[in-house]
């Protein structure tokens, strides 16, 4: 009986949960970041930045996008 208890105690100690931190770099600031595209419906709201790369903003469908003066980014009432 003692050996079984010892093995169970050892197994319990080795199964401790660990937290792994993944460094997302500059991607950490985005609520959604995709390389394939994103689609939305009129009543949805996204809180945070949305990004698509390496594809163009045309891969974002369902949003009403307003381009910045220098065309480097767009805004949408659905993204806050």
Backbone as JSON, one array per atom type, in Angstrom:
{
  "sequence": "XXXXXXXXXXXXXXXXXXXXXXXXXXXXXXXXXXXXXXXXXXXXXXXXXXXXXXXXXXXXXXXXXXXXXXXXXXXXXXXX",
  "N": [[0.81, -1.19, 0.0], [1.94, 1.21, 0.68], [3.76, 1.82, -1.38], [2.11, 2.36, -3.62], [0.79, 4.67, -2.74], [3.0, 6.36, -2.58], [3.74, 6.57, -5.28], [1.44, 7.79, -6.34], [1.5, 10.23, -4.97], [3.86, 11.29, -6.01], [3.17, 11.51, -8.73], [1.12, 13.4, -8.54], [2.54, 15.65, -7.71], [4.1, 16.17, -9.98], [2.29, 16.95, -11.89], [1.63, 19.6, -11.73], [0.17, 22.71, -12.57], [1.42, 24.96, -15.01], [2.13, 28.28, -15.95], [2.42, 29.7, -19.05], [3.99, 32.28, -20.64], [3.43, 34.02, -23.53], [5.09, 35.99, -25.75], [3.67, 38.39, -27.62], [4.56, 40.52, -29.0], [4.25, 43.32, -31.17], [1.73, 42.57, -31.98], [0.13, 42.27, -29.8], [-1.48, 44.47, -29.2], [-3.81, 44.29, -30.69], [-7.28, 43.56, -31.11], [-8.33, 41.86, -32.97], [-6.44, 40.15, -35.33], [-5.54, 39.2, -38.46], [-4.56, 37.1, -41.21], [-6.05, 36.23, -43.25], [-8.59, 37.43, -43.53], [-11.65, 39.1, -42.49], [-15.04, 39.09, -41.49], [-18.12, 40.74, -40.81], [-21.23, 41.48, -39.1], [-24.0, 43.81, -39.26], [-24.82, 44.63, -36.56], [-22.73, 44.05, -34.84], [-20.04, 44.82, -32.57], [-16.71, 45.71, -32.14], [-14.21, 45.89, -29.77], [-11.3, 47.45, -29.71], [-8.28, 47.39, -31.72], [-8.31, 46.34, -35.16], [-6.69, 44.31, -37.48], [-5.36, 43.48, -40.69], [-3.11, 41.52, -42.47], [-0.84, 39.94, -44.56], [-2.64, 40.93, -46.41], [-4.96, 43.16, -48.15], [-7.13, 45.85, -47.0], [-9.51, 45.32, -48.23], [-10.15, 42.75, -47.65], [-11.63, 42.84, -45.43], [-14.82, 42.47, -44.78], [-18.21, 43.69, -44.66], [-17.89, 45.79, -42.94], [-18.22, 49.34, -42.6], [-15.94, 51.23, -43.86], [-13.83, 54.04, -43.32], [-11.36, 55.74, -44.83], [-8.2, 57.04, -43.71], [-6.7, 60.33, -44.13], [-4.18, 60.0, -45.32], [-4.38, 57.45, -46.2], [-3.34, 55.3, -44.72], [-4.59, 53.9, -42.75], [-7.87, 52.83, -41.66], [-11.1, 53.74, -40.32], [-14.0, 52.65, -38.46], [-17.39, 52.67, -37.47], [-18.15, 50.43, -36.12], [-15.94, 49.49, -34.85], [-14.37, 50.08, -31.9]],
  "CA": [[0.0, 0.0, 0.0], [2.8, 2.37, 0.78], [4.35, 2.11, -2.69], [1.09, 2.98, -4.46], [0.63, 6.03, -2.24], [4.19, 7.11, -2.96], [3.66, 6.85, -6.71], [0.38, 8.78, -6.54], [1.99, 11.51, -4.47], [4.84, 11.78, -6.99], [2.43, 11.9, -9.93], [0.4, 14.63, -8.22], [3.5, 16.76, -7.7], [4.63, 16.45, -11.32], [1.21, 17.44, -12.75], [1.3, 20.96, -11.35], [-0.07, 23.61, -13.7], [2.4, 26.02, -15.24], [1.67, 29.37, -16.8], [3.38, 30.01, -20.1], [3.82, 33.63, -21.19], [3.79, 34.11, -24.95], [5.32, 37.38, -26.15], [3.02, 38.66, -28.9], [5.19, 41.67, -29.64], [3.33, 44.39, -31.56], [0.4, 42.01, -32.21], [-0.61, 42.28, -28.54], [-2.42, 45.59, -29.15], [-4.95, 44.08, -31.57], [-8.38, 42.69, -30.69], [-8.36, 40.86, -34.04], [-5.35, 40.29, -36.29], [-5.7, 38.06, -39.34], [-3.9, 37.13, -42.52], [-7.0, 35.72, -44.22], [-9.73, 38.31, -43.7], [-12.64, 39.12, -41.41], [-16.37, 39.5, -41.92], [-18.93, 41.14, -39.67], [-22.65, 41.76, -39.34], [-24.24, 45.21, -38.87], [-24.98, 44.95, -35.14], [-21.57, 43.68, -34.03], [-19.12, 45.88, -32.14], [-15.41, 45.19, -31.75], [-13.5, 46.83, -28.93], [-9.87, 47.3, -29.93], [-7.83, 47.51, -33.1], [-8.45, 45.21, -36.07], [-5.65, 44.4, -38.5], [-5.2, 42.43, -41.69], [-1.79, 41.59, -43.09], [-0.33, 40.85, -45.59], [-3.69, 41.25, -47.38], [-5.47, 44.53, -48.13], [-8.35, 46.1, -46.24], [-10.66, 44.75, -48.95], [-10.43, 41.46, -47.03], [-12.53, 43.11, -44.31], [-16.14, 42.66, -45.38], [-19.29, 43.98, -43.74], [-17.59, 47.03, -42.23], [-18.22, 50.6, -43.34], [-14.61, 51.77, -43.57], [-13.5, 55.4, -43.72], [-9.9, 55.8, -44.91], [-7.53, 58.24, -43.21], [-6.28, 61.24, -45.21], [-3.0, 59.46, -46.01], [-4.74, 56.07, -46.56], [-2.54, 54.3, -44.01], [-5.5, 53.14, -41.89], [-9.31, 53.17, -41.81], [-11.9, 53.66, -39.11], [-15.35, 52.13, -38.64], [-18.23, 52.87, -36.28], [-18.26, 49.13, -35.44], [-14.7, 49.22, -34.14], [-14.22, 51.16, -30.91]],
  "C": [[0.86, 1.26, 0.0], [3.39, 2.75, -0.57], [3.35, 2.81, -3.61], [0.89, 4.43, -4.03], [1.8, 6.9, -2.66], [4.17, 7.48, -4.43], [2.58, 7.89, -7.0], [0.82, 10.16, -6.07], [2.99, 12.11, -5.44], [4.14, 12.26, -8.25], [1.68, 13.21, -9.69], [1.34, 15.83, -8.24], [3.98, 17.12, -9.09], [3.57, 17.01, -12.26], [0.77, 18.86, -12.38], [1.15, 21.83, -12.59], [1.03, 24.66, -13.79], [1.8, 27.05, -16.17], [2.77, 29.69, -17.79], [3.05, 31.39, -20.66], [4.31, 33.64, -22.63], [3.92, 35.58, -25.29], [4.73, 37.61, -27.54], [3.61, 39.86, -29.62], [4.17, 42.74, -29.98], [1.93, 43.88, -31.84], [-0.47, 42.09, -30.96], [-1.65, 43.39, -28.47], [-3.67, 45.4, -29.98], [-6.0, 43.19, -30.92], [-8.51, 41.55, -31.68], [-7.22, 41.17, -35.0], [-5.38, 39.04, -37.15], [-4.91, 38.22, -40.63], [-4.84, 36.7, -43.62], [-8.19, 36.62, -44.48], [-10.68, 38.2, -42.53], [-13.95, 39.62, -41.99], [-17.19, 39.82, -40.69], [-20.39, 41.28, -40.09], [-22.94, 43.13, -38.76], [-24.3, 45.52, -37.38], [-23.78, 44.62, -34.27], [-20.71, 44.89, -33.71], [-17.84, 45.2, -31.68], [-14.7, 46.25, -30.94], [-12.0, 46.56, -29.07], [-9.54, 47.39, -31.41], [-8.04, 46.2, -33.86], [-7.4, 45.37, -37.15], [-5.69, 43.22, -39.43], [-3.84, 42.61, -42.35], [-1.38, 40.16, -43.46], [-1.37, 41.23, -46.64], [-4.18, 42.67, -47.2], [-6.74, 44.63, -47.3], [-9.6, 45.58, -46.95], [-11.02, 43.37, -48.42], [-11.32, 41.61, -45.8], [-13.9, 43.42, -44.89], [-17.2, 42.89, -44.3], [-19.08, 45.23, -42.91], [-17.8, 48.22, -43.16], [-16.91, 51.29, -42.96], [-14.46, 53.18, -44.1], [-11.98, 55.51, -43.67], [-9.38, 57.11, -44.32], [-7.07, 59.09, -44.39], [-5.09, 60.7, -45.99], [-3.18, 57.98, -46.41], [-3.88, 55.0, -45.88], [-3.38, 53.45, -43.06], [-6.93, 53.57, -42.19], [-9.96, 53.09, -40.44], [-13.28, 53.11, -39.46], [-16.12, 52.36, -37.36], [-18.37, 51.58, -35.49], [-17.02, 48.78, -34.64], [-14.44, 50.39, -33.19], [-12.96, 50.98, -30.09]]
}
